[in-house]
Amino acid sequence: MVDLTPALEPLYTADEARAAEEGHDVAELMERAGAAVAREVLRRFPDARRIAVVCGGGSNGGDGRIAARILREEGRDAVETTAVEQADVIVDALFGTGFRGEPRDEAAATIARINAAGVPVVSVDVPSGVDASTGEISAAAVQAALTVTFHGRKLGLAVAPGLFHAGEVVVADIGLEPAETVHRLATAEILALVPRKRPVDSKYSAGSVLVAGGAPGMTGAACLAAEAAFRADAGHVAVAVPEASLPVIESKLLEPVKLTWAGALEAAGNARALAIGPGLGRDAAAAALRDELIASGDQWLVLDADALHELEPGDWGARAVLTPHAGELGRLLGESSDWVGAHRLEAAERCAERFGCVCLLKGADTIVAGAGDGTIIVLTDAPGLASAGTGDVLTGILAAFLAKGLEPRVAAAAAATAHGLAARSLPQRGLIASDVVSALPGVLG
């Protein structure tokens, strides 16, 4: 069993955060939390004089009141109020990690006033209105510029839509011991787990991948996946496309072996991982090829794009990573893409359970869920990835990592990490998928 501890950071649910505080003096913890908030306000906004601190009735409000007291001691005009319009900075201490559901009308109106004030907002532990355990928002939520969270990052700060309300997240140490969590955040250290080529390796033992797809008009998807697999350090890559697409692939790709769909099953026998779907198409021949390849052996499977179309569970789930975006996942679950966007954690976990697989739900908060396992979240922080073909690149990276011997959940998290870091190393404006492919060797080292 690979030790994932150095590669993953804890993400706390509300219950896990509460358990970590058990046995500690509550007043002392609140004093430390309030001091941490005040310290960040002073550091980030040294010129702010008028600070409105919006406090609720719970411990989160208590943290806010302590922060206000310390800010006054530092010479700032810090008052507990909902009249935020004249403030230079607002401290949001309305709701904490115990919040669930929709805020009442009065609280919702206060949140609206905070968001309309047009000044920076510092949220205490989580932005008010965000579910700390899921990232879900039932109605109104504060839009923070900065969230000061205590002890460890809360899961809801790493999962959309909560992610997009948190702003910059600062984790303040308030003297608690680290604890085990079900859900975790991937760090760049996860790439150290990707096996390197050894002197004894052949091109096959270094990782052999077959990419199946590339229907006419969509050959670029298969090319990007194949090139990404090589740049992710696979030793051998073959690409199977319809006969009509073969001349395009022959002229575009240099290193991969090129063949038609008629030879895909034979080629699959030499592969350790199959990447099925980039540009596959949705006709009967494409569906038949997908099903035949899935049943062809015990290879690891990456099912992406068109391979997800009308996909049904089978006995292959333990070998597979599904890589949907919100729309594709909605179709797999019988839900709308909007529902998936509002319930991303639940959606990814439902997919993993339904198919018995690993589900990689793409996004700024890429969610990797395994059946019966906690999720791993990858924060890509690379808006340039909103570009056609970048998903095909991710498919190729993931297939390479599976072929090199990583187990599916770790391979998926490592692939999303490499994908994000490669994109982040580039200018975000004008970024295209092939740029990400070229950047991969520099990220993998």
C-alpha positions in Angstrom: 0.0 0.0 0.0 1.4 3.4 -1.1 1.7 6.0 1.7 -0.4 8.9 0.4 0.2 11.1 3.5 2.8 13.4 2.0 0.7 13.9 -1.2 -2.7 14.7 0.4 -3.9 17.3 2.9 -7.0 16.8 5.1 -10.3 18.4 4.1 -12.6 18.7 7.1 -16.3 18.3 7.2 -18.3 20.1 9.9 -18.5 16.9 12.0 -14.7 16.3 11.6 -13.9 19.8 12.6 -16.1 19.6 15.6 -14.5 16.3 16.6 -11.0 17.9 16.4 -12.1 20.5 18.9 -13.4 18.1 21.5 -11.7 18.2 24.8 -10.3 21.7 24.2 -11.2 24.9 26.0 -13.8 26.6 23.8 -13.1 30.1 25.0 -9.4 29.7 24.3 -10.0 28.4 20.8 -12.3 31.3 20.1 -9.7 33.8 21.3 -7.1 32.2 18.9 -9.6 32.2 16.0 -10.6 35.8 16.5 -7.0 36.9 16.8 -6.2 35.1 13.6 -9.0 36.9 11.7 -7.9 40.3 13.1 -4.3 39.5 12.2 -5.2 38.8 8.5 -7.4 41.9 8.3 -4.6 44.1 9.5 -2.1 42.4 7.2 -4.2 42.4 4.0 -5.9 45.7 4.5 -3.5 48.0 6.5 -5.2 51.2 5.3 -8.7 50.1 6.2 -10.1 52.2 9.1 -13.8 51.4 9.2 -14.4 47.7 9.6 -18.0 46.3 9.8 -18.1 43.0 11.6 -21.4 41.1 10.9 -21.9 38.5 13.7 -24.3 35.7 14.1 -25.4 34.2 17.4 -23.1 31.1 17.4 -19.4 30.5 18.0 -18.7 32.0 14.6 -20.2 35.2 15.8 -18.1 35.0 18.9 -15.0 34.7 16.8 -16.1 37.8 15.0 -16.7 39.8 18.2 -13.2 38.9 19.4 -11.7 40.0 16.1 -13.6 43.3 16.4 -12.2 43.8 19.9 -8.6 43.2 18.8 -9.1 45.5 15.8 -10.3 48.2 18.1 -7.2 47.7 20.3 -5.1 48.2 17.1 -6.8 51.6 16.5 -9.4 50.6 13.9 -13.0 51.6 14.0 -14.4 48.0 14.2 -18.0 47.7 15.1 -20.5 44.8 15.2 -23.2 45.9 12.7 -25.2 44.9 9.7 -25.0 48.5 8.4 -22.1 47.7 6.1 -22.4 50.3 3.4 -19.8 52.7 4.7 -17.2 50.1 5.7 -13.7 49.8 4.2 -13.7 46.1 4.9 -16.4 43.7 6.1 -15.8 40.7 8.4 -18.4 38.0 7.8 -19.0 36.1 11.0 -22.7 35.4 10.4 -22.8 31.6 10.0 -20.1 29.0 10.6 -19.4 25.3 9.9 -22.7 24.3 11.5 -24.8 26.0 8.8 -27.1 23.9 6.6 -29.8 24.7 4.1 -31.2 28.2 3.3 -30.7 31.3 5.5 -33.8 32.9 6.9 -35.1 36.0 5.2 -33.4 38.4 7.5 -30.0 36.7 7.2 -30.4 36.4 3.4 -31.1 40.2 3.3 -27.9 40.8 5.4 -25.9 38.6 3.0 -27.3 40.6 0.0 -26.2 43.8 1.7 -22.7 42.4 2.3 -22.3 41.4 -1.3 -23.7 44.7 -2.6 -21.3 46.8 -0.5 -18.5 46.8 -3.0 -15.7 46.3 -0.5 -13.5 43.4 0.4 -15.1 40.7 2.6 -13.2 38.5 5.0 -15.2 35.4 6.0 -14.7 33.6 9.3 -14.1 29.9 8.8 -16.5 29.6 5.8 -18.5 32.2 3.8 -21.9 32.5 5.3 -24.4 30.5 3.3 -21.9 27.8 2.2 -22.3 24.3 3.5 -18.9 23.5 5.0 -19.3 19.8 4.4 -20.3 19.9 0.7 -19.7 23.3 -0.8 -23.4 23.5 -1.7 -25.3 26.7 -1.6 -29.1 26.5 -1.2 -29.8 30.2 -1.7 -27.7 33.3 -0.8 -24.0 33.1 0.2 -21.4 35.7 0.9 -18.8 36.4 -1.8 -15.6 36.6 0.1 -12.3 38.0 -1.0 -10.5 36.1 1.8 -11.6 33.2 4.1 -9.7 32.6 7.3 -10.5 29.1 8.2 -9.3 27.3 11.4 -7.2 24.2 12.0 -7.6 22.9 8.4 -9.3 23.7 5.2 -13.0 22.8 5.2 -14.3 20.5 2.4 -16.9 23.1 1.3 -14.1 25.6 0.6 -12.6 23.2 -2.0 -15.8 22.1 -3.8 -17.8 24.3 -6.1 -19.9 26.4 -5.7 -18.4 27.0 -2.3 -15.0 27.2 -3.8 -16.0 30.2 -5.9 -17.3 32.1 -2.9 -14.3 31.5 -0.6 -11.7 33.8 -2.4 -8.2 33.2 -1.1 -8.2 30.7 1.8 -5.8 31.1 4.7 -5.6 28.2 7.2 -5.0 29.5 10.8 -3.4 27.3 13.4 -5.4 27.4 16.6 -3.5 24.7 18.5 -5.4 21.5 17.4 -3.8 18.2 16.5 -4.2 17.0 12.8 -6.9 14.4 12.4 -7.9 11.8 9.8 -10.5 13.0 7.3 -12.5 11.1 4.8 -11.9 13.6 2.0 -8.5 15.0 1.1 -6.8 17.6 -1.1 -4.1 16.6 -3.6 -0.8 18.5 -3.5 2.0 18.5 -6.1 3.7 15.9 -4.1 1.4 13.3 -5.5 3.4 13.4 -8.7 6.3 11.8 -6.8 4.2 8.6 -6.8 4.2 8.3 -10.6 6.8 5.6 -11.5 9.8 6.7 -13.5 11.3 4.7 -16.4 14.0 2.4 -15.2 17.1 1.2 -17.0 15.6 -2.2 -17.3 12.4 -1.0 -18.8 11.3 -1.7 -22.4 8.8 0.6 -24.2 6.0 -1.8 -23.1 7.0 -2.2 -19.4 7.3 1.6 -19.2 3.6 1.8 -19.9 1.7 0.8 -23.0 -1.5 2.7 -24.0 -4.1 2.2 -26.7 -6.2 5.3 -27.6 -9.5 4.4 -29.5 -11.5 7.2 -31.1 -10.7 9.7 -33.8 -13.9 9.6 -36.0 -13.9 11.8 -39.0 -14.1 15.5 -38.0 -12.8 14.6 -34.5 -9.3 13.2 -35.2 -7.7 16.0 -33.1 -9.2 14.5 -29.9 -7.4 11.2 -30.5 -4.2 12.9 -31.5 -4.1 15.1 -28.3 -4.8 12.1 -26.1 -2.0 10.1 -27.8 0.5 12.9 -27.6 -0.4 13.5 -24.0 0.2 9.9 -23.1 3.7 10.0 -24.5 4.4 13.3 -22.8 3.2 11.8 -19.5 6.0 9.2 -20.0 4.2 6.2 -21.5 6.6 4.0 -23.4 4.3 2.9 -26.2 1.2 4.4 -27.6 -1.1 3.1 -30.3 -4.0 5.0 -31.9 -7.0 3.2 -33.4 -9.3 5.2 -35.7 -11.8 4.6 -38.4 -10.3 3.8 -41.8 -11.5 7.1 -43.2 -9.5 8.9 -40.5 -6.2 7.0 -40.9 -4.6 9.3 -43.5 -5.2 12.3 -41.1 -3.6 10.5 -38.2 -0.7 9.2 -40.3 0.2 12.8 -41.3 -0.4 14.3 -37.8 1.2 11.9 -35.5 4.9 10.8 -35.6 5.6 8.6 -32.6 2.4 6.5 -32.0 1.5 3.4 -33.9 -1.5 4.0 -36.2 -4.1 1.5 -37.0 -7.8 1.2 -37.9 -10.6 0.1 -35.6 -10.4 -3.3 -37.3 -7.1 -3.9 -35.5 -8.0 -2.4 -32.2 -8.8 -5.6 -30.4 -5.4 -7.1 -31.3 -3.6 -3.9 -30.3 -5.5 -3.9 -27.0 -3.7 -7.2 -26.1 -0.4 -5.3 -26.0 -1.7 -2.4 -24.0 -1.9 -2.0 -20.2 -4.4 0.8 -20.4 -7.1 1.7 -22.9 -8.2 5.3 -23.4 -11.6 5.0 -25.1 -13.7 7.9 -26.2 -11.7 10.9 -27.6 -13.5 11.6 -30.8 -15.1 8.2 -30.8 -18.5 9.2 -32.1 -21.9 7.9 -31.1 -23.0 5.6 -33.9 -23.5 1.9 -33.5 -20.0 1.0 -34.7 -18.5 3.3 -32.0 -20.6 1.8 -29.3 -19.8 -1.7 -30.4 -16.0 -1.0 -30.4 -16.3 0.5 -26.9 -18.1 -2.6 -25.6 -15.7 -5.0 -27.3 -12.6 -3.2 -26.0 -14.0 -3.1 -22.4 -14.6 -6.8 -22.6 -11.3 -7.7 -24.3 -9.2 -8.3 -21.2 -8.1 -7.0 -17.9 -6.6 -3.7 -19.0 -7.1 -0.5 -17.1 -9.8 1.7 -18.7 -10.3 5.4 -19.2 -13.8 6.1 -20.5 -14.2 9.6 -21.7 -16.4 11.8 -23.9 -18.3 9.6 -26.4 -17.4 6.4 -24.6 -19.7 7.7 -21.8 -22.7 8.0 -24.1 -25.5 5.6 -23.0 -23.0 3.7 -20.9 -24.4 1.1 -18.5 -22.7 -0.5 -15.4 -20.9 -3.8 -15.9 -18.4 -6.1 -14.2 -15.5 -3.9 -15.5 -16.0 -1.0 -13.0 -13.1 -1.8 -10.7 -10.7 -1.4 -13.7 -12.2 1.9 -14.9 -11.9 5.6 -14.5 -14.8 7.6 -15.9 -13.9 11.3 -16.7 -17.2 13.2 -17.3 -17.8 16.9 -17.3 -21.1 18.1 -15.6 -23.3 17.5 -18.6 -22.0 14.0 -19.3 -22.3 13.1 -15.6 -25.8 14.4 -15.5 -26.8 12.1 -18.4 -25.2 9.1 -16.6 -27.2 9.9 -13.5 -30.5 11.0 -15.1 -29.9 14.6 -13.7 -29.5 18.0 -15.3 -26.0 19.5 -15.7 -27.3 22.4 -13.4 -28.1 19.8 -10.7 -24.6 18.4 -11.0 -23.1 21.8 -10.8 -25.0 22.5 -7.5 -24.2 19.1 -6.0 -20.8 18.2 -7.4 -19.6 16.0 -4.4 -22.8 14.0 -4.3 -22.9 13.6 -8.1 -19.3 12.2 -8.3 -19.9 9.8 -5.4 -23.2 8.6 -7.0 -21.3 7.9 -10.2 -18.6 5.9 -8.4 -21.2 3.9 -6.6 -23.4 3.3 -9.6 -20.6 2.0 -11.9 -18.3 0.6 -9.1 -15.5 2.7 -10.6 -13.4 5.8 -10.0 -15.2 8.9 -11.2 -13.1 12.0 -12.1 -15.5 14.9 -12.4 -13.7 17.6 -14.3 -13.7 21.2 -13.1 -11.7 23.9 -11.3 -12.4 21.6 -8.3 -11.7 18.2 -10.0 -13.3 15.6 -7.8 -11.9 12.0 -7.8 -14.4 9.7 -6.1 -14.0 5.9 -5.7 -16.7 3.4 -4.7 -16.5 3.1 -0.9 -13.6 5.5 -0.7 -13.4 9.2 0.3 -12.8 11.7 -2.4 -9.6 13.5 -3.5 -10.0 17.0 -4.6 -7.6 18.6 -7.1 -7.7 22.4 -7.3 -6.4 23.3 -10.8 -6.4 27.1 -10.6 -5.9 27.3 -14.3 -8.8 29.1 -16.1 -7.0 28.6 -19.4 -8.1 25.0 -19.3 -11.5 26.1 -20.5 -10.4 25.4 -24.0 -11.4 22.6 -26.5 -9.3 19.5 -26.3 -7.9 19.9 -22.8 -10.1 17.0 -21.6 -8.5 14.8 -24.2 -5.1 15.7 -22.9 -6.2 14.7 -19.4 -7.4 11.4 -20.8 -4.0 10.7 -22.3 -2.2 11.6 -19.1 -4.5 9.4 -17.0 -4.1 6.4 -19.4 -0.3 6.7 -19.2 -0.3 6.8 -15.4 -2.5 3.7 -15.2 -0.3 1.9 -17.7 2.7 2.8 -15.5 1.2 1.0 -12.5 -0.7 3.6 -10.4 -4.0 2.4 -9.0 -7.0 4.1 -10.4 -7.9 6.7 -7.7 -4.3 7.8 -7.3 -3.7 7.8 -11.0 -6.7 10.0 -11.5 -5.7 12.5 -8.9 -2.1 12.6 -10.1 -3.2 13.1 -13.7 -5.5 16.0 -12.8 -2.6 17.5 -10.8 -0.2 17.2 -13.7 -2.8 18.6 -16.1 -3.4 21.6 -13.8 0.2 22.3 -13.1 1.1 22.1 -16.8 -1.6 24.6 -17.6 -0.7 26.8 -14.7 2.9 27.1 -16.0 1.7 28.8 -19.1 0.0 32.1 -19.9 -3.7 31.6 -19.4 -4.9 33.8 -22.2 -4.8 32.1 -25.6 -3.8 28.7 -24.1 -4.7 25.7 -26.3 -4.7 22.0 -25.5 -1.4 21.2 -27.4 0.3 23.8 -25.2 -0.6 21.7 -22.1 0.8 18.6 -23.8 4.2 20.4 -24.4 4.4 21.6 -20.8 4.0 18.1 -19.3 7.6 17.0 -19.2 8.6 20.2 -17.3 6.0 19.4 -14.7 6.8 15.7 -14.3 10.6 16.4 -14.1 
